[in-house]
Amino acid sequence: MEDARPTAEDVPKGTGPEVEVSLLPTGQFFMFDNWILAGGMPGMKTLYPDYSFYIHHAPSGTSLMFDLGLRRVLSLQDISAYPASTQAGASRLELRLPKTAAEILEGEGISPGSIKYIVYSHLHWDHVGDPSEFPNSEIIIGPGSKAAAYPGYPADPHSEFVGIIFSHPRIRELSYETGSWVPFGPFHRAYDFFADGSFLLLDAPGHMAGHLMGLARTGPNEYVVLGGDCCHHRKILSGDEEVGNSAGPHGRTSMHTDLAIAKETIAKARRLEEREDVLVCLTHDWFLEPSLEPLRAKLNGWRERGLKEKIRQYARDTAPYSKIV
């Protein structure tokens, strides 16, 4: 039997065990154009989605969430549990959250209690949602996440991270030393989550410590990459625009902790996106909908349906909603 595990030469190809992947629209908010794009206009902000993903591994009957999006109390401006820097930013970003990840799942007949794992791409507030809505889940975070974010606010009054993640009863930080990481295509490290090649976690540094991307086999010769915040705009992914390098949240000069390393990760993601059998879905990619339909629809079969070209065409023909600050 052919080994489904990836090797250094095995940029995704072929057949093997698959997972089902669905898109969840778990919020929207504005970000400033010069934060995102090198040529972004100061004083303009653009509305971005905040996606999460539901993944089901049929061979084991296991379901997981990749990120959770926004948290209800934050979207309602009831944000006293958040650090002052987050509170100030929330009002300017005009957060919108019709339904949380748990509410979307429940609306489609999927109990949040059935979710075995929550895999976080990273621990920024717009990705962690409210893990307490998933009482039976184990949280999975990338190497270095705790050192960057623990214990979080309010235990550390100066922290930019919310401490609700670390109060969850089950949390596991992956380790380079003890985990089964292998090289995978352009990425130096990939973690074979189900040990059958169907879903990999890619070590994708630069945005912040512990940042992970996901790679799901969704069909024969068909893959979906969950890009997290490796970058924040499809035109950065395609190389048509440069990542912002002069402004960012909290007075920084970039959206990324290490911009040079982030650019290397973006280049690796671009190598995958350039393949016709790989679809990269960024957390804040404004151009994914309407080509991709949310849960209960599945991303599986996107290649046969020509969805990647539809997304590209939509990006060529459409401008996101922007306004002057």
Buried (B, 14 or more C-beta within 10 A) or exposed (E): EEEBBBEEEBBBBEEBBBBBBBBBBBBBBBBBBBBBBEEBEEEBBBBBBBBBBBBBBEEEEBBBBBBBBBBBBBBEEEBEBBBEBBBBBBEBBEBBBEBBBBBBBBEEEBEBBBBBBBBBBBBBBBBBBBBBBBEEBBBBBBBBBBEBBBBBBEEBEEBBBBBBBBEBEEBEBBEEEEBEBBBBBBBBBBBBBBEBBBBBBBBBBBBBBBBBBBBBBBBEBBBBBBBBBBBBBBBBBBEEBBBBBEBBBEEEEBBBBBBEBBBBBBEBBBBBBEBEBBBBBBBBBBBBBEBBBBBEEBBBEBBEEEBBEBBBEBBEEEEEEEEEE
